Amino acid sequence: MPGSLEPLDVNVQIPYHFRCPISLELMRDPVIVTTGQTYDRSSIESWVATGNTTCPVTRLPLTDFTLIPNHTLRRLIQEWCVANRSYGVERIPTPKQPADPVTVRSLLNQAVSQSNSKHVRLSALRRLRALARDSEKNRSVISAYNAREILIGILFETSLSLNSPELNLEALAVLSSFPLTESECVLISSDLVRISYLISLLSHSSIDVRVNSASLLENVIVGTRSPEKRAEISNQNEVFEKVIGILNYPVTCSRAMKVGIKALFALCLVKQHRHKAVEAGAVEAVIDRLSDFEKCDAERALATVELLCRIPEGCAAFAAHALTVPLLVKIILKVSDRATEYATGALLSLCSASERLQNEAVAVGVLTQLLLVVQSDCTARAKRKAQMLLKLLRDSWPEKSVRNSDDLACSDVVPF
């Protein structure tokens, strides 16, 4: 049930000892601290994370930050929830316990030891993968034991020797759950043999392997500061084609779309190789999927469109797609401020290159959208791009709308 009491019937009174002393809300995962007091796990973890070292109730120092699950109290709370179900109280789920540091350290040791059998190493990696995907807390515990560097070693040790591809793929699956540090990105990006191996996995028969490889590759590109290293990666043979292949995977695999657009955007950050994205079919892939993306992914897709519209090949390809202009105009003010900014920027590039597209944009209602952008709370960049596009389109404005529009009269684009 939600932490707030608002959805509950006014006749329901939560027992005092079921409430967290910090949040005063019904506890979902009660844990005991060293002073013997019980708190909701999320509340006491936030208390400690802000630098507090004392027990909130007793004010005694917390000599140990170990949290012990209070299973008895949790069961009592669950029973109370069930008993009050008729009042709108939902039963709290049994929480998954966070990864035990001792267990994590043991699993990493088992995975990295080449003296262990392949079965033992695989089993350890699979358990680590399950823990990592459970929660951010688990990923934090795993990272504390140098896990990423260990996994990188296993990944490329096995991939280069080709003795055990199963170990390689499991290590890749675990590693794709973590963000990499700059030094870890350089460790991979500085070795083209490693990069080539990751790119080869982009065409693996398993979509999960392909997506994991694309995720790691995107992580490496974004985390590598050197423009030369980024350019080397984006210049690798068929890397664009393979990433776009992931993006074109059936829409039922949402992770493929999410990782695919992230990887494509990262590759397109290298200006000198954007033409390769166009040649590989990026324009059709992005436009055809634009309405299927979730908010954050839609923003990234539109940012990719704007980047590709900055090169002649990209502009021509988007201009040739019948849905480009209608979709971009429709998206303005519909997804987010960032999406509006990128869509407006792409339209500005397209309309600057083609009078035909100017007329098409006006025909599908871009003028009204742009006037709304100028008067909205959008970003300054979005407003500036909207003003520039309005100025560019002024010769295409219907005479009646220019002279009689109240919106125009009160907008920032009067001087245009």
Buried (B, 14 or more C-beta within 10 A) or exposed (E): BEBEBEEBEEEEEBEEEBBBBBBEBBBBBBBBBBBEBBBBBBBBBEBBEEEEEEBBBEEEEBEEEEBEBBEEBBEBBBEBBEEBEEEEBEBBEEBEBBBEEEEBBBBBEBBBEEEBEEEEBBBBBBBBBEBBEBBEBBBEBBBEBEBBBBBBBBBBBBBEEEEBEEBBBBBBBBBBBBEBEEEBBBBBBEEEEBBEBBBBBBBBEEBBBBBBBBBBBBBBBBBBEEEEBBBBBBBBEBBBBBBBBBBBBEEEBEBBBBBBBBBBBBBBBBEEBBBBBBEBBBBBBBBBBBEEBEEBBBBBBBBBBBBBBBBEBBBBBBBEBEBBBBBBBBBBBEBBBBBBBBBBBBBBBBBBBBEEBBEBBBEBEBBEBBBBBBBBEBBEBBBBBBBBBBEBBEEBBEEEBEEEBEBBEEBBBEEB
